[in-house]
Amino acid sequence: MGTEGAKSKIASDMKELWGEKDVGGSRNPEDIVEYFNALPEEHRVLLAEKLAEEVFRISKLKDAEIVAKGWSMAAEQNAVTKEVLIKG
C-alpha cells in the first residue's frame, strides 16, 4: 500500500469512526486498533496524525477520550509504537 492508498483508507476509517458530518459512527476505541493493524507500519504515523487532527477539529471531550483509549489499546496490543504516536 502506497501513501495515497493509506490516506484513502484513513479517510474511510474516519468516516466509519465518526460518521457522516460527525453524526453516528462507531466511536469505538477497538476500531482504532483495527485501523492501525490494517496499515503497513510505515503509514501508521499518518493515522496517528489524522486522529490528533480529528480530536481538535471535533473538540468534544468524549471524542478525545475515545481517541486516547484507542491509542492506549493499540499500544498495549503492539498495533502501534509509542514513538509513532509521539510523531503523530
N, CA and C of each residue as an Amber inpcrd file, in Angstrom:
protein
   264
   0.8580000  -1.1770000   0.0000000   0.0000000   0.0000000   0.0000000
   0.9010000   1.2360000   0.0000000   0.6290000   2.1370000  -0.9350000
   1.3790000   3.3810000  -1.0160000   0.7900000   4.4480000  -0.1080000
   1.4230000   5.5970000  -0.1040000   0.9750000   6.7000000   0.7470000
  -0.4390000   7.1380000   0.4070000  -0.7380000   7.2800000  -0.8820000
  -2.0850000   7.7160000  -1.2760000  -3.1370000   6.6770000  -0.8940000
  -2.8130000   5.4020000  -1.0420000  -3.7280000   4.3420000  -0.6250000
  -3.9760000   4.3780000   0.8710000  -2.9200000   4.6390000   1.6350000
  -3.0530000   4.7330000   3.0910000  -3.9290000   5.9180000   3.4750000
  -3.7200000   7.0590000   2.8110000  -4.5340000   8.2410000   3.1120000
  -6.0000000   7.9990000   2.7820000  -6.2570000   7.3010000   1.6880000
  -7.6350000   6.9760000   1.3110000  -8.2720000   6.0490000   2.3420000
  -7.5170000   5.0510000   2.7930000  -8.0080000   4.1140000   3.8140000
  -8.2950000   4.8570000   5.1120000  -7.4190000   5.7560000   5.4940000
  -7.5990000   6.5250000   6.7240000  -8.8490000   7.3950000   6.6310000
  -9.0680000   8.0270000   5.4890000 -10.2690000   8.8570000   5.3040000
 -11.5270000   8.0110000   5.4510000 -11.5080000   6.8210000   4.8890000
 -12.6450000   5.9070000   5.0150000 -12.8410000   5.4780000   6.4700000
 -11.7400000   5.1990000   7.1450000 -11.8130000   4.8020000   8.5560000
 -12.3880000   5.9210000   9.4230000 -12.0250000   7.1610000   9.1270000
 -12.5430000   8.2900000   9.9060000 -14.0530000   8.4320000   9.7160000
 -14.5340000   8.1770000   8.4980000 -15.9840000   8.2140000   8.2670000
 -16.6750000   7.1160000   9.0640000 -16.0350000   5.9420000   9.1280000
 -16.6040000   4.8370000   9.9020000 -16.6100000   5.1750000  11.3920000
 -15.5290000   5.7680000  11.8730000 -15.3970000   6.0730000  13.2970000
 -16.3250000   7.2000000  13.7330000 -16.3590000   8.3010000  12.9710000
 -17.1040000   9.4890000  13.3800000 -18.4500000   9.6360000  12.6910000
 -18.6800000   8.9430000  11.5900000 -19.9380000   9.0740000  10.8560000
 -19.8990000  10.2490000   9.9000000 -20.9290000  10.3530000   9.0890000
 -21.0430000  11.4720000   8.1600000 -21.3090000  12.7480000   8.9450000
 -20.5430000  13.7790000   8.6670000 -20.6820000  15.0740000   9.3370000
 -20.6470000  14.9310000  10.8590000 -19.8360000  13.9820000  11.3310000
 -19.6200000  13.7430000  12.7670000 -20.8760000  13.2940000  13.5060000
 -21.8160000  12.6960000  12.7840000 -23.0350000  12.1680000  13.3940000
 -23.0450000  10.6610000  13.1770000 -23.2750000   9.9390000  14.2510000
 -23.2830000   8.4810000  14.1490000 -21.8710000   7.9590000  14.2810000
 -21.5280000   7.0170000  13.4620000 -20.2070000   6.4110000  13.5270000
 -20.1070000   5.4510000  14.6940000 -19.1010000   4.6100000  14.6400000
 -18.9600000   3.5860000  15.6780000 -18.4880000   4.1760000  17.0040000
 -17.6010000   5.1730000  16.9440000 -16.9910000   5.7790000  18.1350000
 -16.4820000   4.6970000  19.1060000 -15.8930000   3.6560000  18.5190000
 -15.4170000   2.5110000  19.2740000 -13.8860000   2.5160000  19.2760000
 -13.2590000   2.6200000  20.4580000 -11.7950000   2.6200000  20.5200000
 -11.1690000   1.3600000  19.9270000 -11.8790000   0.2370000  19.9820000
 -11.3510000  -1.0030000  19.4110000 -11.1780000  -0.8830000  17.9000000
 -12.0120000  -0.0710000  17.2600000 -11.8640000   0.1510000  15.8240000
 -10.5320000   0.8250000  15.5180000 -10.0800000   1.7040000  16.4000000
  -8.8080000   2.3950000  16.1900000  -7.6690000   1.3840000  16.1460000
  -7.7230000   0.3810000  17.0040000  -6.7120000  -0.6820000  16.9900000
  -6.7320000  -1.3800000  15.6340000  -7.9250000  -1.6980000  15.1340000
  -8.0530000  -2.3580000  13.8320000  -7.5050000  -1.4810000  12.7140000
  -7.7490000  -0.1740000  12.7950000  -7.2470000   0.7380000  11.7650000
  -5.7220000   0.7210000  11.7280000  -5.0770000   0.7360000  12.9040000
  -3.6170000   0.6690000  12.9400000  -3.1270000  -0.6570000  12.3690000
  -3.7560000  -1.7560000  12.7620000  -3.3320000  -3.0700000  12.2790000
  -3.4860000  -3.2180000  10.7710000  -4.4580000  -2.5360000  10.1860000
  -4.7200000  -2.6620000   8.7540000  -3.7140000  -1.8920000   7.8930000
  -2.9550000  -1.0040000   8.5130000  -1.9900000  -0.2000000   7.7620000
  -0.5870000  -0.7820000   7.8730000   0.1970000  -0.6580000   6.8030000
   1.6110000  -1.0190000   6.9260000   2.2640000  -0.1150000   7.9750000
   3.2500000  -0.6350000   8.6420000   3.8800000   0.0920000   9.7500000
   4.3570000   1.4860000   9.3490000   4.8680000   1.6260000   8.1330000
   5.4080000   2.9240000   7.7200000   4.3330000   3.9930000   7.5360000
   3.0630000   3.5910000   7.4690000   1.9760000   4.5590000   7.2900000
   1.1500000   4.7820000   8.5590000   1.4910000   4.1190000   9.6260000
   0.7130000   4.2610000  10.8610000   0.8220000   5.6570000  11.4590000
   1.9300000   6.3310000  11.2140000   2.0750000   7.7010000  11.7020000
   1.0210000   8.6070000  11.0630000   0.6220000   8.3200000   9.8230000
  -0.4170000   9.1170000   9.1620000  -1.7460000   8.9970000   9.9020000
  -2.0470000   7.7950000  10.3840000  -3.2760000   7.5910000  11.1540000
  -3.1890000   8.3140000  12.4960000  -2.0450000   8.2250000  13.1530000
  -1.8720000   8.9260000  14.4330000  -2.0610000  10.4280000  14.2420000
  -1.4900000  10.9760000  13.1690000  -1.6460000  12.4080000  12.8770000
  -3.1050000  12.7650000  12.6300000  -3.7890000  11.9390000  11.8340000
  -5.1860000  12.2270000  11.4960000  -6.0670000  12.1710000  12.7390000
  -5.8470000  11.2010000  13.6060000  -6.6450000  11.1080000  14.8320000
  -6.4240000  12.3310000  15.7160000  -5.1760000  12.8010000  15.8010000
  -4.8960000  14.0080000  16.5930000  -5.6140000  15.2140000  15.9870000
  -5.5820000  15.3360000  14.6660000  -6.2970000  16.4310000  13.9910000
  -7.7940000  16.3640000  14.2730000  -8.3450000  15.1610000  14.2360000
  -9.7790000  14.9830000  14.4480000 -10.1990000  15.3920000  15.8570000
  -9.3700000  15.1050000  16.8400000  -9.6840000  15.4900000  18.2190000
  -9.8510000  17.0040000  18.3130000  -8.9460000  17.7340000  17.6900000
  -9.0300000  19.1990000  17.7400000 -10.1500000  19.7330000  16.8570000
 -10.4010000  19.0820000  15.7270000 -11.4540000  19.5300000  14.8230000
 -12.8290000  19.3570000  15.4580000 -13.0620000  18.2080000  16.0410000
 -14.3710000  17.9190000  16.6330000 -14.5340000  18.6450000  17.9630000
 -13.4710000  18.7300000  18.7390000 -13.4440000  19.4860000  20.0050000
 -14.4890000  19.0400000  21.0220000 -14.6450000  17.7430000  21.1770000
 -15.5440000  17.2160000  22.2030000 -14.7340000  16.3030000  23.1130000
 -14.8570000  16.5080000  24.4100000 -14.0970000  15.7250000  25.3760000
 -14.3420000  14.2320000  25.1960000 -15.5890000  13.8430000  25.0020000
 -15.9120000  12.4240000  24.8630000 -15.1700000  11.8020000  23.6710000
 -15.0890000  12.5310000  22.5560000 -14.3880000  12.0120000  21.3880000
 -12.8820000  11.9600000  21.6190000 -12.3430000  12.9240000  22.3490000
 -10.9220000  12.8950000  22.7070000 -10.6210000  11.6770000  23.5740000
 -11.5340000  11.3460000  24.4710000 -11.3600000  10.1670000  25.3250000
 -11.3840000   8.8860000  24.4970000 -12.2120000   8.8390000  23.4580000
 -12.2630000   7.6700000  22.5730000 -10.9150000   7.4860000  21.8830000
 -10.3610000   8.5750000  21.3560000  -9.0620000   8.5010000  20.6850000
  -7.9750000   8.0980000  21.6750000  -7.9660000   8.6880000  22.8580000
  -6.9560000   8.3470000  23.8680000  -7.0350000   6.8700000  24.2400000
  -8.2440000   6.3720000  24.4330000  -8.4110000   4.9560000  24.7740000
  -7.9770000   4.0730000  23.6100000  -8.3150000   4.4830000  22.3900000
  -7.9030000   3.7210000  21.2060000  -6.3960000   3.6720000  21.0600000
  -5.7240000   4.8160000  21.2870000  -4.2630000   4.8460000  21.2300000
  -3.6680000   3.9280000  22.2880000  -4.2100000   3.9810000  23.4910000
  -3.7130000   3.1480000  24.5860000  -3.8770000   1.6650000  24.2610000
  -5.0490000   1.3010000  23.7760000  -5.3070000  -0.0950000  23.4200000
  -4.3890000  -0.5460000  22.2860000  -4.1950000   0.3180000  21.2890000
  -3.3330000  -0.0190000  20.1540000  -1.8930000  -0.2410000  20.6200000
  -1.4210000   0.5930000  21.5330000  -0.0630000   0.4420000  22.0590000
   0.0610000  -0.8430000  22.8750000  -0.9360000  -1.1230000  23.7040000
  -0.9130000  -2.3370000  24.5280000  -0.9110000  -3.5980000  23.6710000
  -1.5800000  -3.5480000  22.5200000  -1.6800000  -4.7130000  21.6390000
  -0.5950000  -4.7100000  20.5550000   0.3880000  -3.8200000  20.7180000
   1.5070000  -3.7010000  19.7790000   1.0700000  -3.4170000  18.3500000
  -0.0670000  -2.7510000  18.1890000  -0.5220000  -2.3440000  16.8650000
   0.1770000  -1.0630000  16.4350000   0.7170000  -0.3300000  17.4060000
   1.4380000   0.9120000  17.1260000   2.4330000   1.1420000  18.2570000
   3.5470000   1.7620000  17.9210000   4.5450000   2.0610000  18.9490000
   4.2930000   3.4420000  19.5420000   4.8180000   3.6410000  20.7240000
   4.7010000   4.9560000  21.3590000   5.4060000   6.0180000  20.5240000
   6.4950000   5.6360000  19.8630000   7.2260000   6.5800000  19.0210000
   6.3500000   7.0930000  17.8770000   5.5690000   6.2020000  17.2770000
   4.6670000   6.6080000  16.1930000   3.6060000   7.5570000  16.7290000
   3.0660000   7.2630000  17.8990000   2.0530000   8.1380000  18.4800000
   2.6360000   9.5080000  18.8050000   3.8600000   9.5460000  19.2680000
   4.5050000  10.8250000  19.5800000   4.7410000  11.6260000  18.3020000
   5.1770000  10.9580000  17.2340000   5.3850000  11.6450000  15.9530000
   4.0780000  12.1930000  15.4110000   3.0040000  11.4160000  15.6150000
   1.6960000  11.8090000  15.0940000   1.1400000  12.9480000  15.8490000
